[in-house]
């Protein structure tokens, strides 16, 4: 299995308790919709990221299901309320047992 993605995540490192903060994610990956064919008429296998989720201290705060019509490099911008220090865990799941997990600590003051 080859690596088909690399993730970029923008989150503040420190936030005030109760503050709503912005989270931005972008994943660059080698997408194939599954609709193309080679010159020999063989269908190119689908290779997409199907699901994205974000956990904040083991609580899911965002989830998206993706389909072949989604951008090759999907970007998500969403917001979360700071409750306590901990980890944000971002997970992208795709075809062919593909998975990328990115962990980002956040300090709540």
C-alpha positions, 0 to 999 in steps of 0.5 A: 500500500502506498501513502496517498495523503498528507495532512495539514492541520491549523489549530491554536496551541493555547485557548482560553477555557470556554472560548470557541476556536477554529480548526482547519484541516486539509488533506492532499491525496492521490485521488482516483474517482473510479470512473476513469478507464485506461487506454486499454479500457480497464477501469482505474480502481477507486481511491478516495478518502471516505471519512474524516473525523475529529476527536477532542479528548475522546469526544467526537466533535466533527465527522464527514462522509466523503464521496467520489464527487468531493474535491481531491484535496478536501478542506474542512473548517469547523469550530469547537469550544475549549473545555480542558487541555488535551489532544485533538485527534484527526482521522482520515479513512479511505479505500484500500485500508488507507488511514491517516491519524494526526494528533495535535495537543491543545492547552486550555488556560 
